[in-house]
Amino acid sequence: MILIVADTGPINYLIQIGLVGLLAQVASKTVLPESVAAELAAAAAPEIVRAWMTSPPPWVEVRTASQPIEAPDIAVADREAIALARELGSSVLLMDDQQARRCAASHGVVTMGTLGLLEVAASRGFVSLPVALEKLRATSCFLSDELIKNALLRDEARRHTQARDV
């Protein structure tokens, strides 16, 4: 069973680009920490995100971490996501913030960012990576040109290899 614990940013952007359902295709369950759910429902969140959070799909569960971690240099939601991923033995923590990802790694938690998830989904034929990245770039999500270029090169190489193997 693949279990994803998700931080605010990736869920927010996946909802905005209409691809949050990819989580159900790559994992059996997605868990949102209570603090992440609160951020997604907050007035500052985009309307589409708040609307999604009022009635999340059945494959999403909201939980509270029982053993918080100490890391004053990262956000509360990041700390709770790391703690919950560790408690649940999560297969992966979906998180974009680099400092929080380093903290997660120091706690033995495997992370993947939004871009990584999109690459996995593309490799399984669930989405076109160029189209997904174009949608993502239309949001406030920041990905460097180099990150995007490298992801597209990997995607092109993968598609070329798959076409050759058919």
Secondary structure, DSSP 4 states (H G I P E B T S, - for coil): --EEEE-HHHHHHHHHTT-TTHHHHH-SEEEEEHHHHHHHHSTTS-HHHHHHHHS--TTEEEE--SSPPP-TTS-HHHHHHHHHHHHHT-SEEE---HHHHHHHHHTT--EE-HHHHHHHHHHTTSS-HHHHHHHHHTSS----HHHHHHHHHHHHHHHHHHHHH-
